[in-house]
Amino acid sequence: MEIKFNQLTLQNFKSHKDLVVKFGDMTKILADNAKGKSSIGEAITFLLYGTDLVGSKLDPSPVTYQAENTLVTLHLCVEDGELLLGREIVKGRNKFYVNEVPSKATDFNDAVEKLFDKDLFLSLFNPSYFFTLHWEKQRQMILKYTTAPANKEVLKELPKPQSDKLATLVKKHSLEDLDKIHRSNKTKLDKQYIAAQSRTKTLREQLEQNAPTVPLDSLNVELKQLVKERNAIETVTYKAQETNGRINRLHTEIQFLTTERDHIKETFNQLKNEPIQDTCRVCHQTLQNEAIDAVEAEKEQRIQQVKSKFQKVVDERKVLEEELKTLEYVDVSEQMEKARSLQEKISPIEYEISKHKQYKFLEEQVIAAEANEKETLESLNESIFILDAIKDFKAKEAELQVKKVQDLFENLSIKLFEEVKTTGDNKPTFIVQMDGKDYMKLSFSEQTRAGLEIRDVLSEQNDLIAPCFVDNAETITKFKEPNGQLIISQVVADKELEVISE
């Protein structure tokens, strides 16, 4: 879309009481200093946005004379017709006009917004405006219509191992998610790998400290012989101890039965001397003969029971005494000493054999620890490889994007990224350079030429052709004319204001 200015009318705007400016493809504003050249450009931005050429609030009130109102109107052509916009200040209040119809501020602003974005128009109209914006906004405007290179395009530029790895991974996760996943993995695996190395080192040291000094085969041969001798002795002593134990138990049982026998004998004597009661224990009457006979029979019965019990104890004791006569106590103290001596030889051998078992166990632990350390390192290296691949991908993506942007410009260099020294990563930036110098270090004429090149790129990208106002053009010896109408303001000594349209 192309926008052209036809006519600008100023009433009581700054130094201009009544001025009509007709625009052509080239419009020259010539005058000495302080004659209102720049005010013509400011009148257009004031009309549209209430600001000066760089977007700051503007007070258009006359300074050298009094006026009841200030009025600015602009007749412009757009693709679908013509438009007449007006802004008036009466007693400090703004009034707006669209095609000479009084309008609300919102309706006026809507009409302007339909034509163009504010930052875009001001960047096209004033070559200096773009550089007053924050660098992020500048970057956004330049990249708005510059598509980032596709993943496939970037992957083709990477080494094959990195390209193949990322091509597989991005099927499931975005690069941002992959970066988060493997940064987290790397942090975790760094700690795990240090711990795994420490464990492997500790186990290796333990393995060295517990290394057996005597071969296992010779230990087993020696142990087998000593155990055989000890077991033979223990077999003999076990049988002897069984016999000696039986003898001790027999003595104990015989002693018990002897005591039991004496107790029964005492009971028998007491029962035998017990008198017969001839009177009733309840009523104390003399018992009849039959009753006395019954008492005597009962006593006799108890006597027989005691005799029977006595005889049983005597018989049991005789059996035990007969068994005791067949047994002989065996002295095993000498054999026990031999067995103890053999065990003293066996114990250190068994300890040495246990060291072999412990050594084998430690060997298995070392192997497992080494495998875990290797696996952890492989996982760590995998995450590092992926992170490096992502970093290289982003660097290559940035390089390709910079090339796309750089191809838009003839004389300017655009810096979209800068390296973070601490991490080596690229972070977004936006720096415009000409001949190796940053924009802020350029002369005024160089800055203007840079601004003109920027505004033409923005114009082409946004498919919007708008007029361009170049102030102080006398300081610029040569510059490429921008697309669209060109309005230049130029100082001519001792000259009153003159507007020339071509």
C-alpha positions as CSV (number, residue, x, y, z in Angstrom):
1,M,0.0,0.0,0.0
2,E,1.2,3.5,-0.8
3,I,0.3,6.6,1.1
4,K,0.9,10.1,-0.4
5,F,0.5,13.5,1.2
6,N,-1.3,16.1,-1.0
7,Q,-1.7,19.1,1.2
8,L,-0.9,20.2,4.7
9,T,-2.6,23.2,6.2
10,L,-1.4,25.0,9.4
11,Q,-3.2,27.6,11.4
12,N,-1.4,29.1,14.4
13,F,0.9,26.1,14.7
14,K,4.1,27.2,16.4
15,S,5.6,30.0,14.2
16,H,3.1,29.4,11.3
17,K,0.0,31.6,11.5
18,D,-1.3,30.5,8.2
19,L,0.6,28.1,6.0
20,V,-0.4,25.7,3.2
21,V,2.1,23.1,2.0
22,K,1.5,21.2,-1.2
23,F,3.5,18.1,-1.6
24,G,5.0,16.5,-4.7
25,D,7.2,13.5,-5.2
26,M,10.0,15.7,-4.0
27,T,9.3,18.6,-1.6
28,K,12.0,20.9,-0.5
29,I,11.6,23.2,2.5
30,L,14.2,25.9,2.4
31,A,14.8,28.7,5.0
32,D,17.3,30.1,7.4
33,N,17.4,28.7,11.0
34,A,14.4,29.3,13.3
35,K,12.0,29.8,10.4
36,G,9.8,26.8,11.1
37,K,11.2,24.2,8.7
38,S,11.2,21.3,11.2
39,S,7.7,22.4,12.4
40,I,6.2,21.3,9.1
41,G,7.4,17.8,9.7
42,E,6.3,18.0,13.4
43,A,2.8,19.2,12.3
44,I,2.2,15.9,10.6
45,T,3.2,13.8,13.6
46,F,1.2,16.1,15.9
47,L,-1.9,15.7,13.7
48,L,-1.6,12.0,13.7
49,Y,-0.4,11.3,17.3
50,G,-0.1,14.5,19.2
51,T,3.7,14.1,19.3
52,D,6.9,15.5,17.7
53,L,9.0,13.6,15.2
54,V,10.5,11.2,17.8
55,G,7.2,10.4,19.6
56,S,7.4,12.9,22.5
57,K,4.4,14.9,23.5
58,L,4.3,18.2,21.6
59,D,2.8,21.6,22.5
60,P,2.1,23.4,19.2
61,S,1.0,26.7,20.8
62,P,2.4,29.8,19.2
63,V,5.2,31.5,21.2
64,T,5.7,34.9,19.5
65,Y,2.0,35.7,19.1
66,Q,-1.5,35.0,20.5
67,A,-4.1,32.8,18.9
68,E,-7.4,31.4,20.0
69,N,-6.9,28.0,18.3
70,T,-4.4,25.8,16.6
71,L,-5.5,23.8,13.5
72,V,-3.6,21.2,11.4
73,T,-5.2,19.4,8.5
74,L,-3.7,16.9,6.1
75,H,-5.1,15.7,2.9
76,L,-3.6,12.4,1.8
77,C,-4.2,9.7,-0.8
78,V,-4.5,6.0,0.0
79,E,-5.2,3.0,-2.2
80,D,-8.9,3.1,-1.7
81,G,-9.4,6.8,-2.0
82,E,-8.6,10.1,-0.3
83,L,-8.7,11.1,3.3
84,L,-8.7,14.5,5.1
85,L,-7.7,14.4,8.7
86,G,-7.7,17.4,11.1
87,R,-6.7,18.2,14.7
88,E,-7.6,21.4,16.4
89,I,-6.8,22.8,19.9
90,V,-9.3,25.3,21.3
91,K,-8.8,26.5,24.8
92,G,-6.6,23.6,25.6
93,R,-9.0,20.9,24.3
94,N,-8.4,18.7,21.3
95,K,-11.0,18.4,18.5
96,F,-10.7,15.8,15.7
97,Y,-12.0,15.7,12.2
98,V,-12.3,12.9,9.7
99,N,-13.1,14.1,6.2
100,E,-14.2,17.4,7.8
101,V,-16.7,15.6,10.1
102,P,-16.1,16.3,13.8
103,S,-15.2,13.0,15.4
104,K,-14.5,11.4,18.7
105,A,-10.8,10.8,19.6
106,T,-11.4,7.0,19.4
107,D,-12.9,7.3,15.9
108,F,-10.0,9.5,14.8
109,N,-7.4,7.1,16.2
110,D,-9.2,4.1,14.6
111,A,-9.0,5.9,11.2
112,V,-5.2,6.5,11.7
113,E,-4.6,2.9,12.9
114,K,-6.3,1.5,9.9
115,L,-3.7,3.2,7.8
116,F,-0.6,2.2,9.6
117,D,1.0,1.2,12.9
118,K,2.4,4.1,14.9
119,D,6.0,2.9,15.3
120,L,6.1,1.7,11.7
121,F,4.9,5.0,10.3
122,L,7.1,7.2,12.5
123,S,10.1,4.9,11.5
124,L,9.2,5.4,7.8
125,F,8.5,9.2,8.1
126,N,11.5,10.1,10.3
127,P,14.8,8.2,9.6
128,S,15.9,8.9,13.2
129,Y,12.8,7.6,15.0
130,F,13.6,3.9,14.7
131,F,16.7,4.3,16.7
132,T,14.8,5.9,19.6
133,L,13.0,2.7,20.2
134,H,14.1,0.0,22.7
135,W,16.5,-2.5,21.0
136,E,14.0,-5.3,21.6
137,K,11.3,-3.4,19.7
138,Q,13.8,-2.6,16.9
139,R,14.7,-6.3,16.7
140,Q,11.0,-7.3,16.6
141,M,10.2,-4.9,13.8
142,I,13.1,-6.1,11.6
143,L,12.4,-9.8,12.3
144,K,8.6,-9.5,12.1
145,Y,8.5,-10.6,8.4
146,T,11.8,-12.4,8.4
147,T,11.0,-16.0,9.1
148,A,13.4,-18.1,11.2
149,P,15.1,-20.9,9.3
150,A,13.3,-24.2,9.5
151,N,14.7,-27.0,11.6
152,K,15.5,-29.1,8.6
153,E,17.4,-26.2,7.0
154,V,19.5,-25.8,10.2
155,L,20.1,-29.5,10.7
156,K,21.6,-29.8,7.2
157,E,24.3,-27.3,8.3
158,L,25.3,-29.3,11.4
159,P,27.8,-32.2,11.5
160,K,26.0,-35.5,10.8
161,P,26.2,-37.0,14.4
162,Q,24.6,-33.9,15.8
163,S,22.1,-33.6,13.0
164,D,21.0,-37.3,13.3
165,K,20.7,-37.1,17.0
166,L,18.6,-33.9,17.1
167,A,16.5,-35.0,14.1
168,T,15.4,-38.0,16.2
169,L,14.9,-36.1,19.4
170,V,12.8,-33.2,18.0
171,K,10.2,-35.7,16.9
172,K,9.1,-36.0,20.6
173,H,10.3,-32.8,22.2
174,S,10.9,-29.2,21.2
175,L,14.5,-27.9,21.4
176,E,13.5,-25.8,24.4
177,D,12.2,-28.9,26.3
178,L,15.2,-30.9,25.3
179,D,17.5,-28.2,26.6
180,K,15.6,-28.2,29.9
181,I,15.6,-32.0,30.2
182,H,19.3,-32.5,29.5
183,R,20.4,-29.5,31.6
184,S,18.6,-31.1,34.5
185,N,20.1,-34.5,33.6
186,K,23.6,-33.0,33.4
187,T,23.3,-31.4,36.8
188,K,22.0,-34.7,38.3
189,L,24.5,-36.9,36.5
190,D,27.5,-34.7,37.3
191,K,26.8,-35.4,41.0
192,Q,26.1,-39.1,40.3
193,Y,29.3,-39.5,38.4
194,I,31.4,-37.9,41.1
195,A,29.7,-40.3,43.6
196,A,30.3,-43.3,41.3
197,Q,34.0,-42.4,40.9
198,S,34.4,-42.1,44.6
199,R,32.7,-45.4,45.3
200,T,34.8,-47.2,42.6
201,K,38.0,-45.7,44.1
202,T,37.0,-46.8,47.7
203,L,36.2,-50.3,46.6
204,R,39.4,-50.6,44.7
205,E,41.4,-49.5,47.8
206,Q,39.5,-52.1,49.9
207,L,40.2,-54.7,47.2
208,E,43.9,-54.0,47.4
209,Q,43.9,-54.0,51.2
210,N,42.1,-57.3,51.4
211,A,44.1,-59.1,48.7
212,P,45.0,-62.6,50.0
213,T,48.7,-63.5,50.4
214,V,48.3,-67.3,50.4
215,P,46.9,-69.3,47.5
216,L,43.4,-70.6,48.1
217,D,44.2,-74.2,46.9
218,S,47.0,-74.6,49.5
219,L,44.8,-73.2,52.2
220,N,42.1,-75.7,51.3
221,V,44.5,-78.6,51.3
222,E,45.9,-77.7,54.7
223,L,42.5,-77.0,56.2
224,K,41.2,-80.3,55.0
225,Q,43.9,-82.3,56.8
226,L,43.6,-80.4,60.0
227,V,39.8,-80.7,60.0
228,K,40.1,-84.4,59.4
229,E,42.4,-84.8,62.4
230,R,40.2,-82.6,64.6
231,N,37.0,-84.4,63.6
232,A,38.6,-87.8,64.3
233,I,39.5,-86.6,67.8
234,E,36.1,-85.1,68.3
235,T,34.4,-88.4,67.3
236,V,36.3,-90.2,70.1
237,T,35.8,-87.5,72.7
238,Y,32.1,-87.4,71.8
239,K,31.6,-91.0,72.5
240,A,33.6,-90.7,75.7
241,Q,31.6,-87.7,76.8
242,E,28.4,-89.7,76.1
243,T,29.7,-92.5,78.4
244,N,30.9,-90.1,81.1
245,G,27.6,-88.2,80.9
246,R,25.7,-91.5,81.4
247,I,27.8,-92.4,84.4
248,N,27.1,-89.0,86.0
249,R,23.3,-89.3,85.3
250,L,23.3,-92.8,86.8
251,H,25.0,-91.6,90.0
252,T,22.4,-88.8,90.2
253,E,19.5,-91.2,89.7
254,I,20.8,-93.8,92.1
255,Q,21.3,-91.1,94.8
256,F,17.7,-90.0,94.2
257,L,16.3,-93.5,94.5
258,T,18.4,-94.1,97.7
259,T,16.9,-91.0,99.3
260,E,13.4,-92.2,98.1
261,R,14.0,-95.6,99.6
262,D,15.0,-94.2,103.0
263,H,11.9,-92.0,103.0
264,I,9.6,-94.9,102.3
265,K,11.3,-97.0,105.0
266,E,10.6,-94.2,107.5
267,T,7.0,-94.1,106.4
268,F,6.7,-97.9,106.8
269,N,8.0,-97.8,110.4
270,Q,5.6,-95.0,111.3
271,L,2.6,-96.9,109.8
272,K,3.6,-100.1,111.5
273,N,3.7,-98.5,115.0
274,E,0.4,-96.7,114.4
275,P,-2.1,-97.8,117.2
276,I,-5.6,-99.2,116.3
277,Q,-8.4,-96.7,117.2
278,D,-11.3,-98.6,119.1
279,T,-13.5,-95.5,119.5
280,C,-15.3,-93.4,116.9
281,R,-13.4,-90.2,116.0
282,V,-16.8,-88.3,115.7
283,C,-19.0,-89.6,118.6
284,H,-16.2,-91.2,120.7
285,Q,-18.3,-94.4,121.3
286,T,-16.6,-97.7,121.6
287,L,-16.4,-99.6,118.2
288,Q,-17.9,-103.0,117.8
289,N,-15.8,-106.0,116.9
290,E,-16.7,-105.8,113.2
291,A,-15.7,-102.1,113.1
292,I,-12.4,-102.8,114.8
293,D,-11.7,-105.6,112.3
294,A,-12.3,-103.2,109.4
295,V,-9.8,-100.6,110.9
296,E,-7.2,-103.3,111.2
297,A,-7.8,-104.4,107.6
298,E,-7.4,-100.9,106.3
299,K,-4.1,-100.5,108.1
300,E,-2.8,-103.7,106.7
301,Q,-3.8,-102.6,103.3
302,R,-1.7,-99.4,103.6
303,I,1.3,-101.3,104.9
304,Q,1.2,-103.5,101.9
305,Q,1.1,-100.5,99.6
306,V,4.2,-99.0,101.2
307,K,6.0,-102.3,101.0
308,S,5.1,-102.5,97.3
309,K,6.4,-99.0,96.6
310,F,9.6,-99.7,98.6
311,Q,10.3,-102.8,96.6
312,K,9.8,-101.0,93.3
313,V,12.4,-98.3,94.3
314,V,14.8,-101.0,95.4
315,D,14.4,-102.9,92.1
316,E,14.9,-99.7,90.0
317,R,18.1,-98.8,92.0
318,K,19.5,-102.3,91.5
319,V,19.0,-102.0,87.7
320,L,20.8,-98.7,87.6
321,E,23.7,-100.1,89.8
322,E,24.0,-103.0,87.4
323,E,24.3,-100.7,84.4
324,L,26.8,-98.5,86.3
325,K,29.1,-101.5,86.8
326,T,29.3,-102.0,83.0
327,L,30.5,-98.4,82.4
328,E,34.0,-97.0,82.9
329,Y,34.8,-93.2,83.1
330,V,37.1,-92.1,80.3
331,D,39.6,-89.2,80.7
332,V,39.4,-87.0,77.5
333,S,41.3,-84.0,78.7
334,E,44.3,-84.9,76.6
335,Q,42.2,-85.4,73.5
336,M,40.3,-82.2,74.1
337,E,43.6,-80.3,74.4
338,K,44.7,-81.8,71.0
339,A,41.4,-80.8,69.5
340,R,41.8,-77.2,70.9
341,S,45.4,-77.1,69.5
342,L,44.2,-78.2,66.1
343,Q,41.4,-75.6,66.1
344,E,43.9,-72.9,66.9
345,K,45.6,-73.9,63.6
346,I,42.3,-74.1,61.7
347,S,40.9,-70.7,62.7
348,P,43.6,-68.5,61.0
349,I,43.3,-70.7,57.9
350,E,39.6,-70.3,57.8
351,Y,40.1,-66.5,58.2
352,E,42.5,-66.5,55.2
353,I,39.9,-68.5,53.2
354,S,37.2,-66.0,54.3
355,K,39.5,-63.2,52.9
356,H,39.4,-65.0,49.6
357,K,35.6,-65.0,49.7
358,Q,35.6,-61.3,50.8
359,Y,38.0,-60.5,48.0
360,K,35.8,-62.3,45.5
361,F,32.8,-60.3,46.8
362,L,34.7,-57.0,46.6
363,E,35.8,-57.9,43.0
364,E,32.2,-58.3,42.1
365,Q,31.4,-55.0,43.7
366,V,34.3,-53.3,41.9
367,I,33.0,-54.7,38.6
368,A,29.5,-53.5,39.3
369,A,30.8,-50.0,40.5
370,E,33.0,-49.7,37.3
371,A,30.0,-50.6,35.2
372,N,27.8,-48.1,37.0
373,E,30.5,-45.4,36.6
374,K,30.8,-46.2,32.9
375,E,27.1,-46.1,32.4
376,T,26.7,-42.8,34.3
377,L,29.6,-41.3,32.3
378,E,28.0,-42.4,29.1
379,S,24.6,-40.9,30.1
380,L,26.4,-37.7,31.2
381,N,28.3,-37.5,27.9
382,E,25.1,-38.1,26.0
383,S,23.4,-35.2,27.7
384,I,26.5,-33.0,27.2
385,F,26.6,-34.0,23.5
386,I,22.9,-33.1,23.1
387,L,23.3,-29.8,24.9
388,D,26.3,-29.0,22.7
389,A,24.3,-30.0,19.7
390,I,21.5,-27.7,20.7
391,K,23.9,-24.9,21.3
392,D,25.5,-25.4,17.9
393,F,22.0,-25.7,16.4
394,K,21.0,-22.3,17.9
395,A,24.3,-20.8,16.8
396,K,23.8,-22.0,13.3
397,E,20.1,-21.0,13.4
398,A,21.2,-17.5,14.5
399,E,23.9,-17.4,11.7
400,L,21.3,-18.3,9.1
401,Q,18.8,-15.8,10.4
402,V,21.4,-13.1,10.5
403,K,22.3,-13.9,6.9
404,K,18.6,-13.6,5.9
405,V,18.4,-10.2,7.7
406,Q,21.8,-9.1,6.4
407,D,20.7,-9.9,2.8
408,L,18.1,-7.1,3.2
409,F,20.7,-4.4,3.6
410,E,23.4,-3.0,1.3
411,N,25.5,-0.8,3.5
412,L,24.5,-1.7,7.1
413,S,25.6,-4.6,9.3
414,I,22.9,-6.0,11.6
415,K,24.0,-7.8,14.8
416,L,21.1,-9.9,16.1
417,F,23.0,-12.0,18.7
418,E,26.0,-11.7,21.1
419,E,27.9,-14.3,22.9
420,V,27.7,-14.6,26.7
421,K,31.3,-14.9,27.8
422,T,30.5,-17.0,30.9
423,T,28.5,-19.7,29.1
424,G,29.4,-19.3,25.4
425,D,25.6,-19.1,24.6
426,N,24.1,-16.6,22.2
427,K,21.7,-14.1,23.6
428,P,19.5,-11.8,21.5
429,T,20.6,-8.2,20.9
430,F,20.1,-5.6,18.1
431,I,23.0,-3.4,17.0
432,V,23.1,-1.5,13.7
433,Q,26.6,-0.8,12.3
434,M,28.0,1.1,9.3
435,D,31.6,0.6,8.3
436,G,32.2,-1.3,11.6
437,K,30.9,1.5,13.8
438,D,27.8,1.3,16.0
439,Y,24.9,3.7,15.1
440,M,25.5,5.9,18.1
441,K,29.1,6.5,17.0
442,L,28.1,7.6,13.5
443,S,28.1,11.2,12.3
444,F,24.7,12.9,11.8
445,S,24.8,12.3,8.0
446,E,25.8,8.7,8.5
447,Q,23.0,8.2,11.0
448,T,20.6,9.7,8.5
449,R,21.8,7.4,5.7
450,A,21.5,4.4,8.1
451,G,18.0,5.5,9.1
452,L,17.0,5.8,5.4
453,E,18.2,2.3,4.6
454,I,16.4,0.9,7.7
455,R,13.2,2.6,6.7
456,D,13.3,1.3,3.2
457,V,13.7,-2.3,4.5
458,L,10.8,-1.8,6.8
459,S,8.8,-0.3,4.0
460,E,9.4,-3.3,1.7
461,Q,8.8,-5.8,4.5
462,N,5.5,-4.3,5.5
463,D,4.4,-3.5,2.0
464,L,3.9,0.1,3.0
465,I,5.2,3.1,1.1
466,A,4.9,6.3,3.1
467,P,6.5,9.8,2.8
468,C,9.9,10.4,4.4
469,F,10.9,13.7,6.1
470,V,14.7,14.4,6.2
471,D,15.6,17.3,8.4
472,N,18.9,19.2,8.2
473,A,19.5,17.8,4.7
474,E,22.2,20.4,4.1
475,T,24.6,18.3,6.3
476,I,24.2,15.3,4.1
477,T,26.3,15.5,0.9
478,K,24.7,12.4,-0.7
479,F,22.1,9.8,0.1
480,K,20.0,7.3,-1.6
481,E,16.5,8.6,-2.0
482,P,13.9,6.5,-0.2
483,N,10.9,5.0,-1.8
484,G,7.8,7.1,-1.6
485,Q,7.6,10.9,-1.3
486,L,10.7,12.7,-0.1
487,I,10.4,15.8,2.0
488,I,13.7,17.5,2.9
489,S,14.3,20.4,5.2
490,Q,17.4,22.4,4.3
491,V,19.1,25.5,5.9
492,V,19.7,28.4,3.5
493,A,21.3,31.4,5.1
494,D,19.2,34.6,5.1
495,K,16.3,33.0,3.4
496,E,12.6,33.2,4.3
497,L,10.6,30.0,4.3
498,E,10.0,28.6,0.8
499,V,8.4,25.2,-0.1
500,I,9.2,23.8,-3.5
501,S,7.3,20.8,-4.8
502,E,8.5,18.8,-7.7
